[in-house]
Amino acid sequence: LSKTHMIPKELQDQLNVKSATATPWWWGLWTLMRYRTRKNYKNPNYMSPRVLDKVLLSLLIMTLYLLKGDDYKESNYTNIAAMLFMWVTLPA
């Protein structure tokens, strides 16, 4: 196991490459976007877990705080602050 094997010079020159793959990174990205992304965006099983929860949560927050920001009385400042807090923290 400790023996080293000599590689012929021609083979060593062929194995010494600048990159690990023969295709550039932009070609791989283009292929991924062309074939997989279009199919994924057309598939409701792919899109529903990524979009539906955000839409439902947005609708829930919208109905909770609908027309609360129109009232600028001092007693409504707490509701406006709560709305802004929920708006900022829920996406996290």
Rosetta silent file (secondary structure, phi, psi, omega in degrees, C-alpha in Angstrom):
SEQUENCE: LSKTHMIPKELQDQLNVKSATATPWWWGLWTLMRYRTRKNYKNPNYMSPRVLDKVLLSLLIMTLYLLKGDDYKESNYTNIAAMLFMWVTLPA
SCORE:     score description
SCORE:     0.000 S_00000001
   1 L     0.000  -24.863 -178.084    0.000    0.000    0.000 S_00000001
   2 L   -84.514   -4.859 -179.812    2.862    2.366    0.543 S_00000001
   3 L   -74.523  141.052  175.842    4.141    1.921   -3.001 S_00000001
   4 L  -103.199  143.847 -179.637    3.621    4.782   -5.365 S_00000001
   5 L  -104.869  136.182  178.317    2.813    4.183   -8.987 S_00000001
   6 L   -84.203  131.441  178.380    4.307    6.309  -11.700 S_00000001
   7 L  -100.324  135.827  177.660    1.823    7.788  -14.156 S_00000001
   8 L   -60.594  150.322 -175.693    2.989    8.405  -17.697 S_00000001
   9 H   -59.353  -40.608 -179.787    3.523   12.073  -18.586 S_00000001
  10 H   -63.645  -42.546  179.803    0.822   12.090  -21.308 S_00000001
  11 H   -68.967  -38.063  178.729   -1.800   10.688  -18.935 S_00000001
  12 H   -65.263  -38.203  177.243   -0.791   13.088  -16.180 S_00000001
  13 H   -65.846  -35.441  178.068   -1.175   16.044  -18.563 S_00000001
  14 H   -71.569  -32.976 -178.578   -4.672   14.853  -19.506 S_00000001
  15 H   -80.093  -22.427  178.286   -5.713   14.442  -15.866 S_00000001
  16 L   -80.788   98.875 -179.443   -4.478   17.899  -14.817 S_00000001
  17 L  -116.543  161.600 -178.983   -7.502   20.052  -15.580 S_00000001
  18 L   -83.305  -28.787 -179.684   -8.465   23.546  -14.425 S_00000001
  19 L  -127.551  162.602 -176.815  -12.045   22.701  -13.441 S_00000001
  20 L   -80.722  -21.388  179.743  -13.784   19.673  -11.996 S_00000001
  21 L  -123.316  160.252  179.660  -16.449   19.523  -14.704 S_00000001
  22 L   -84.952  -23.936 -179.907  -16.394   19.906  -18.432 S_00000001
  23 L   -95.210  145.495  178.071  -19.496   22.090  -18.551 S_00000001
  24 L   -74.189  164.103 -176.304  -19.492   25.666  -17.229 S_00000001
  25 H   -65.025  -35.539 -177.724  -21.658   26.690  -14.261 S_00000001
  26 H   -69.673  -28.568  177.080  -23.988   28.820  -16.367 S_00000001
  27 H   -68.908  -40.717  176.814  -24.804   25.857  -18.627 S_00000001
  28 H   -64.890  -41.213  177.810  -25.883   23.792  -15.641 S_00000001
  29 H   -64.723  -42.274  179.123  -28.007   26.639  -14.315 S_00000001
  30 H   -63.069  -41.913  179.026  -29.603   27.161  -17.739 S_00000001
  31 H   -65.058  -41.836  178.109  -30.410   23.444  -18.014 S_00000001
  32 H   -62.349  -44.951  179.847  -31.916   23.396  -14.526 S_00000001
  33 H   -67.237  -37.685 -175.635  -34.065   26.439  -15.261 S_00000001
  34 H   -70.402  -44.098 -173.109  -35.126   25.164  -18.664 S_00000001
  35 H   -97.738  -47.711 -173.429  -36.221   21.669  -17.718 S_00000001
  36 H   -84.169  -41.336 -173.657  -36.908   21.447  -13.990 S_00000001
  37 H   -66.807  -43.088  178.880  -38.122   24.923  -13.073 S_00000001
  38 H   -62.966  -41.057  178.722  -40.822   25.129  -15.735 S_00000001
  39 H   -67.395  -39.221 -179.648  -42.106   21.688  -14.786 S_00000001
  40 H   -67.054  -40.812 -178.834  -42.047   22.498  -11.077 S_00000001
  41 H   -71.254  -21.040  175.647  -43.934   25.777  -11.485 S_00000001
  42 H   -84.410  -17.289 -174.936  -46.647   24.011  -13.498 S_00000001
  43 L   -88.802  117.608  179.243  -47.032   21.287  -10.863 S_00000001
  44 H   -66.994  -26.088  177.129  -49.560   22.150   -8.108 S_00000001
  45 H   -68.032  -25.668  176.862  -47.980   19.581   -5.784 S_00000001
  46 H   -83.970  -41.913 -173.462  -44.753   21.596   -5.928 S_00000001
  47 H   -79.394  -34.826 -173.679  -46.283   25.070   -5.725 S_00000001
  48 H   -60.917  -43.474  177.944  -48.966   24.593   -3.074 S_00000001
  49 H   -69.933  -19.221 -178.307  -46.674   24.050   -0.059 S_00000001
  50 H   -90.787  -21.776 -174.595  -44.536   26.998   -1.118 S_00000001
  51 H  -117.133  -39.824 -170.835  -47.311   29.505   -1.787 S_00000001
  52 H   -61.306  -41.824 -179.011  -50.526   28.432   -0.094 S_00000001
  53 H   -65.405  -36.484  178.316  -49.369   28.856    3.512 S_00000001
  54 H   -69.492  -37.991  178.392  -48.141   32.389    2.819 S_00000001
  55 H   -66.302  -45.074  179.901  -51.388   33.351    1.108 S_00000001
  56 H   -64.718  -41.027  178.363  -53.525   31.957    3.940 S_00000001
  57 H   -66.215  -39.009  177.526  -51.434   33.646    6.617 S_00000001
  58 H   -64.855  -41.568  177.493  -51.575   36.937    4.740 S_00000001
  59 H   -65.082  -38.260  178.135  -55.347   36.706    4.436 S_00000001
  60 H   -63.971  -47.431  179.427  -55.651   35.927    8.143 S_00000001
  61 H   -64.940  -38.490  179.339  -53.536   38.925    9.157 S_00000001
  62 H   -61.748  -43.201 -179.464  -55.391   41.133    6.679 S_00000001
  63 H   -71.590  -29.354  179.263  -58.769   40.232    8.181 S_00000001
  64 H   -69.729  -39.039 -172.998  -57.513   40.711   11.744 S_00000001
  65 L  -113.242   21.832 -179.492  -56.162   44.198   11.174 S_00000001
  66 L   -65.224  126.660  178.596  -58.444   45.429    8.376 S_00000001
  67 L    65.679   15.108  176.872  -59.124   49.190    8.695 S_00000001
  68 L   -75.552  -30.027 -177.239  -57.238   49.454   12.014 S_00000001
  69 L   -80.982   -7.339  179.555  -54.699   51.889   10.571 S_00000001
  70 L   -77.221  -22.697 -177.389  -57.340   54.391    9.437 S_00000001
  71 L   -94.426  111.579 -176.779  -58.101   55.464   13.015 S_00000001
  72 L   -97.040   26.185  176.757  -55.338   57.773   14.262 S_00000001
  73 L   -72.826  158.495 -178.452  -56.643   58.152   17.805 S_00000001
  74 H   -65.597  -29.011 -179.617  -54.249   57.701   20.667 S_00000001
  75 H   -73.455  -14.759 -177.884  -56.125   54.612   21.884 S_00000001
  76 H   -95.416   -2.968 -179.081  -55.481   52.864   18.548 S_00000001
  77 H   -61.115  -33.653  178.825  -51.681   53.154   18.650 S_00000001
  78 H   -64.907  -40.872  178.977  -51.447   49.762   20.354 S_00000001
  79 H   -66.232  -39.846  179.417  -53.346   48.088   17.511 S_00000001
  80 H   -66.602  -41.367  177.769  -51.151   49.751   14.897 S_00000001
  81 H   -64.719  -39.132  178.241  -47.998   48.684   16.761 S_00000001
  82 H   -65.805  -38.608  178.578  -49.325   45.127   17.053 S_00000001
  83 H   -64.073  -44.916  179.228  -50.086   45.065   13.341 S_00000001
  84 H   -65.778  -38.242  177.549  -46.590   46.239   12.458 S_00000001
  85 H   -62.936  -46.381  179.048  -45.046   43.743   14.880 S_00000001
  86 H   -63.643  -37.745 -179.285  -47.000   40.849   13.354 S_00000001
  87 H   -63.508  -36.714 -177.014  -46.133   42.009    9.854 S_00000001
  88 H   -83.002  -39.708 -171.874  -42.412   41.964   10.669 S_00000001
  89 H   -87.286  -27.892 -176.235  -42.132   38.827   12.809 S_00000001
  90 L   -66.877  -34.993  176.515  -44.411   36.328   11.089 S_00000001
  91 L   -63.200  -25.402 -179.614  -42.304   35.894    7.921 S_00000001
  92 L   -72.969    0.000    0.000  -39.390   34.836   10.105 S_00000001
